[in-house]
Amino acid sequence: MLLKKLREEVLEANLELVRKGLVLYTFGNASGVDREQGLVVIKPSGVDYDVLKAEDMVVTDLDGKIVEGTLKPSSDLDTHTLLYREFTEIGAVVHTHSEFATSFAQAGLAIPAFGTTHADYFHGPVPVSLPLSDEAIQGKYVHETGLAIVARFKGIPAIDPMAVPACLVAGHAPFVWGKNAADAAHNAVVLEAVAKMAYRTLTLKASADEVSQALLDRHYLRKHGANATYGQG
């Protein structure tokens, strides 16, 4: 069996989404990439999490061609593989329809950086993509979804996908990534938490100001900067 360890890591990431209440039924998916071999491991489409096993994971190349597996891969495969090709530093991708982050996506709104909880993980607002055109929706929809995410990060101003490891797809839901499968799932859990806080902040005060750049930098860089001080590392 190819990529046994990565299969187990991707399975665990998928199950973490369930444990943290980010997916319902068979919604959502997680994948991971082995950069050395150029292979992706992804959840199979429509398989109940209660029966999901590491050996059920589907292995594809970076263009989405199945290399190993008897089940159909996630219907979002083309978005995952496009993100791996375009964002070469990421190691895993997670897609959920978590309630609060999806609410922002459906409203076509970015998640503002209102406080330090947000700043600990996202070095700025979590962006929302432009809506897909009718032609894109009727064409290679899943591929076009990935293109919309990439366009948002390579727009003006450009956004570092490692500093803001998530994007809301307008009218759809969030895609989140990380350095590995556990990290991507962790970021998805935090994204939902900060989306909930942002929603409540806007409910309390619609004109609430975002956190200052100084405080945003202080909290993000203490965890992720070159001279990070957070934790025991």
N, C-alpha and C positions, 0 to 999 in steps of 0.2 A: 504494500500500500504506500503510495507516494505521500510525502510530507505529513507523516503521522503526528509529529509534535504540533505543527501548524494547524492541522485539523482539530486537534484537541483544544488549542487556544481559541480557534474560531468558534467551536462549539460552546466553550465556556462564555465567550463574549455574547453569543446569541442568548444563552440561558440567563446571563446577567440582565439583559434587557427585560426579560420576563420577570425576574425577581424584583426588579426596581419599578415594575409597573409601567414600562414604556411601550409595551406592545400588547395588543389584544389578539386572541386566537392565533392565526398564522401571519399577522401583520409583521412587517419589519424584517431586517436581515443584517447580517454582519459578514465581512470577508476579511481576509488577510493575504498579503503578498510575500512571496519569497523572491527577493530581488536577484539573488545569485542565479536561480534557475528560471526566472521570468515566468513564474507560475502563481496562480491565484487560487485560493480555497474559499468557497462561498457556500452559504446555506442553500439547500435545495428548495425549490418552489413549493409552497403550500403544504409542507410537512409539519404536523403538529409538534410543538416544542416538547410535549410530554414523552414523545417516542423518538425524538431526534438523537442520533448517535454520531460519533466522530466519523465512522465509516460511511455515513450518509452524505457527508460533505462532497461537493463536486469540485474537481480540479480542472482549471482551464488555463490557457496561455493568456498573455496580456491583450490579445485581440478577441478573447471570448470563445476560442475554440476549445471544446471539451477534450481534455487529456485523459481523465480518469473519472469514473462515476457512472452509475446506472440510472440516476435520477436526473430530472431536468433542473438546471441551476435556477436561482432566483430570477424573477422577471426583471429585476433591476441590474442584472449583470453588466449590461453595456454602460451604465452610469459608473459603476465601480471601476471597470477596467479603464475607462477614459480618464477617471481621476488618477488612477495609478500611473498612466502614461504621462499625464500633464503635471502632476504634483509628485515629482520623483523622490521627495524626502518622506512621504507618508508610507506607513506600513500596514494600515488597516482602515476600513471604511465601515460605518454603521449607518443604517437608515431606519428611522422609526416614524410613527405617526403620533408621537407623544402629545398630550392634550394641549399644553400651553405653548410650546414651540410651534406646533402646527397651527394654533390660533393666529399667531403672528404671521405665519406663512400665508394663511388664508386671507388675512387682512392686507397682505402685500407690504408688511412693515418690518423693518429691521428691529432687532432687539437692542435698545439703547444700553450703554454702559452706565448704569445708574449708581453703582457702588463697588465696594472692594471685593465682594464675592464674585461678581462678574470679572473684575480686573485680575483676579487670581488665575483665571483660565483663558480669558479672551482679551487681547490687547486692543480693544476697541469694540464698537458695535458689531453684533453678529449680522452680516448683510443678508439681504433678500435679493433673489435674482429678478430679472425682468420676466414678465409673463411670456410664455411661449406663444408664437403665432399659430394660427389655425393650420398653416402648412407644416409647421414643425410637429404639431400634435398628431396630424394625420399621416406624417411620414415616419421617420425613425425616432419615435417619441422618447424612448429611454436614452438613446444616444444624445438627442437634442437636450434632454434634461441635464446631462453631464456638460454639454457645451454651454448651457446657460450658467451653470455654476462657475465654470472656468472663465467665462467672459466677465463675470462679476469680479473675480479676483484679479484679472489682468486688465481691468478697466482703469479709469482715471478718477481718483488715484488707485494704484494697484494695492492689493492687500496680500500680505504674507500668509499663505495657507497654514504655516506652522505656528504663527502668532495668533491667528483667528481660525481655529480648526473646525469650522462649521459653516454651513450656508443653509438658509431657508429657501426652498424652491417655491416661488410664488404660486399660490393656489394649491399647493401640494403639501410638503412637509420637509423636515430637516434631513440633511445629510451631514454626518460628522466623521471626523477621521482622527488618527493619532499615530504614534510611532510604532505601535503594535496593537493587537486586538483588544487586550485589556485596557490599554490607554484610550482607544477609540470609544469603547463602551463607557469608560469612566467619564470621558468628555460629554457623551450623550446624556448621561445622568445629570451632570452639572448643568448642561444646557437647559434641560427641562426645569431645573431648580431656579436658574436665573431668569428664565422666561416667566415662570410663575411670579417671582419677585417683581419683575418689570411690569407685568400686568397689574399687580396690586399697587405698585407705585403710581402708575398712570391712573388707576381708579381713585386713589386718594388725592392725587394732584396731577391733573392732565398736563400742566405746564412745568412739571418737575425738570430740573436741570440735570444733565449728565454729570458724572464725577469729573473733577478737574484732571487735566492731563498729568499734572504732577502726581496726584494720588493714583491714577491709572498706571503710570509708569512704575511708581514705587511698589505697588502690589504685584504687578505682572513680573517685573524684573527680579524681585526677591525670590520668585519661584523658578523663573525661566531664563534669567539673564546670565551673562558670562560669569558674574560674581554672585550667583544666587546664594542666599543664606538660609532658605527655608529647609527644614528637615535635618537629617543626620548625615547627609552625604559628605 
